[in-house]
Amino acid sequence: MPSPRYADRHGLKPLGAGIGLRRDFYEALPRTPRALDWVEIIPENFLTLGGRSQRALDACRERWTLLPHGVGLNIGGPDALDDDYVTRLAALVKRLDAPFFSDHLCYSRLGGVHLHDLLPLPFTEAAVEHVVPRVREVMARVERPFLLENPSYYAAMPGGTLKEADFLRQVVEAADCGLLLDVNNVWVNAKNHGYDPRAFVDALPLERVVQVHLAGHDVRETVLIDTHGDRVCDDVWALYRYTLERTGPVSTLMEWDQGIPSLDAVLDEADLARGVLAEAA
């Protein structure tokens, strides 16, 4: 008998296609007449409220569901969880009445120093045992369903005893959280580390996928770089369709964080995702 879907257990419905609220769009996005289903925010930009950021946040909240997707939780780091950060995150999530929130399965702080990067964890049982109680603590304090994202990485941490997909599965199942599946990250990692991206998707606990990220990447001579700075390539679109055949429609974000073009260009990409979601439905 198949496992119950995480989204169904928590009453989470697919939201459609969304984009991120970036500073470039603070004025234009709340006024756009174009179709858009939801908006993702980086909570670190809004934990201290006021001014232009606050106005943009409030204006978007009047029109769309907002989902916080963090970069500073440091869920896998050796430092203790930042108590003040989690408290302010919980207040923001509740203020927005966000149905769920997310962050990355990585570490981003060491010895109290913010590293300004999302660094990979070793794929080990010890790392699973370290992360799981931290995830449970965050969920208990924020009181909303929580998703972990599979990060991109360019070198595997030494000492790994698990395959990447098995590591992801063990963490989200033991913590009983959801999965934010970044399809572009799957493609980038698969090409950089020499594995089959479709087999990787098949090895994941797909019943826990609540959200998908799509983005562009740079192709260098010997490596793909996850830049979020271009349109989604055909290979990632194909992998997205393959994923939806197994998950059904899930909330999908079009990420664009570098070399950000016009709002219409980003919305065009979201329109493409909405079309694929309609096909999957």
N, C-alpha and C positions, 0 to 999 in steps of 0.2 A: 504494500500500500504506500503511495507516494507521501512524502513528508508534507505537512501543511505549510502553505506559503507564509513567510514572515509578514508580508503586507496584509494578508487576510487576517492573521491573528491580531494585528493591531489596527484593523479598519482603515488601512491606507489604500487609496485609489490612485491609479495612474493619472498624473496631472497634465500629460501632453508634453509639448516642447517648450523649453525655456531658454533664457540667456542670463548672463551675469550682469549685475548692476556695477558697472565700472565708472570711475570718475569722469571719463570722457562722455558718459551718457546721462549724467546727473540731471541735466536740463531737458534733453530731448526725449529720453525714454518715457517719463511719465506722461508725455503729451502725444506719443505716437498713436496714429489711428490704425496701425497695422495689427494683424492677429499676433497674439502672444499669450501663452497659457499660464506661465508662472515665471518667477524671477529668483535667481540664487544670489545670495550676498556672502561676502567674506566678513564674518562677524567681527574680526579684529579691527575693521574699518569703522565699526559702529558701537563698540563697547563704551566709548566716551561720546555721549550724544551731544548734538548741538550744531548750529551753523548749517552750511550747505549740505553736508552729509545727512543731517537729520531731516532737512526738508525733502531731499530726494527719497530717503527711506520712507517717510510718511506718505509722500505722493504715490510711490509705487504700492505701498501697503493698501491704499484705497482701491487699487485696481486688481491686484494679483496676490496669490499666495506667495509668501517669501520663505525660502529655505536657507538657513545658515549652513555654510560649508567652510569649516575652519582650517587654518594652517598652523595654529599655535598651540594645540592641545598637548603635543609631545607625548602621545599615548604610549609610545614604546621606549622613551628615554629612561635613563637610570635615575634622574632627578625625581623627587616627589612631584606629584601633580600640583600645579600652581593654584592654590586655593582661591585667591582673588580672581584669577581668570575664570575658573569654573563657576564661581558665584555670579560674576557679571555675565557670563555666557548663558547661564540658566535664566537670569532676569531678562535678557534680550530674547531668548527663545519663547519665553512665556508672554512677553510684551507683544511679540509678533504673532502669537498663537500658531507657531509653525508646527505642522503635523509631525515632522521629524527633523533631525539635524545630522551633520556628518563631519568627519575629519579623515585624516590619512593614517594608514597603518605604517608608522615610521617613527623616527625621532628627529627633533628639531631644536633641542636645547641640551647642553652638556655643561655641568658645573655652573649652572646659572647663566650661562652665556647663550644667547639666541644665535643659532647658526645660519639663519636666513636661507635654509634649504630643507628639503624633505628627504632625509637619508634613510636607507634601507636597514631593516633589522636582520640579524642572522636567522636563517630558517631552521630553528631548533626548538626542541621541546621546552627548553629553559626559557626561551623568549615567549613561547605561548603561555607558560605559567606566570611570567612577569606581566604580560599585557592583560590577560583575562580579568583579574580582579580590578585593574585600573578602569577597564571598560565598564565593568559592573558598577563601580563607584560613580563614574560620570553619569551613567544612565539613571541611577538612583537619585542623584542630586538634580539633574536637569528635568527628570520626570517626563521624558519623551523618548520614543524609539530613536535609536542611534545607528548610523551606518558607518562602516569603515571602508575606505577606498584603497584599492590596490595601487601602490605608487609605481612610477617608472624608476629604474635604477640602472647604473652603468657598470657597476662592479658588485659581485656578490660578496656579502660579508663572510669572512672565514669561519670555518667550524660548522657549516650547515649540515644538518642530518636529514632534512626534509626537503621534498620538492616544493617549489613556490606555491603551487595550487593546494597541496596538502597543508602547508603552513597556514594559508588563508582560511581553509576549511576548518582546521582545528581551532583557530582563534575565534571565528564568528560562531561556531557551534558551541564551544565551551562558554563563551561570554553571552550567548543567545542574543546577538545583535544582528543587524542587517548588513548587506553588502552593497556598496556603491561600486559598480563595475565600470572602470574607465577602459573603454574599448580601445582607444588610442594607445593607452599604456600597455595593454596586452599586446598590441601589434608591435610597438617599439621594443618592448622587452623580448618578445619572441624572435624578432629579427636580430637584435643585438646579442642574444644569448643562445640562439640556435635551437629553438623548439617550435613545435607546431601550434600556432595560435588557436586553431579550432579545437585541437585536443586539450589545450589548456582551459578553454571555456567549458568544454564538456566535463572536465575534472572538478569544476567548482560546484559549491552548493547553490545551484541556480534558483532554488526555491527561496533563497534569502536575498536575491537581487531586487531592490526597490527602486533604484535609480541608475542611470547610465550617463557617463560623460563621453562626449565626442569632441575632438580637437584636431588641429593640424600639427605637423612636426616637420623638422628640417632633415633633409637627406644629405649626409656628409659622405666622404669617401669610404669610410669604414664603419660608420655608426649612424644611427638615427637619433636625433635629439628632440625630446619632448618640449617644444617651445610654446605651444598654444598660440602660434603666430601666423597661421595660414588656414586656408580652407581644408576641410576634411578630404583626404585622398580617397580614391576609388577603393583601394584595398581595405581601408578602415570602414567605409560604407558597407562593403560586402561582409565584413566581420560583424558589423552591427546587425545586418539583416539575419545573419546566421544565429546570432545571440537571441534576437527577438523570436525566431522560430522556436526556441527552447523556453523562453521566459514568458512569451506574450508581451503586450505593450507595457512599458514601464516609463516612468517620468524620465525625460531625456534632456540633458543640458548641452547647449552648444557653447563650449569654452573658447574665448579669444582674449588673451591677456598681454600679448606683445604685438607691436606693429598694428594696433587696433585700427581697423578701417572705419567707415561710416556705420552708423547704426543700421541703415538699410542693408548693408552687406552682411552684417551679423544676423539680422532677421531673415535674410534670404536663406542662410544656412539652416536656421531654425525651421523655416518652411519646408526645407528638404527633409529634415528629421520628422516633421509632422506627417509628411506624406508616407514615409516608411512606416511610421507607427500606424497609420490608417491601413496600410497593406497588411501589417501583422494582425490587426484586429479582425 
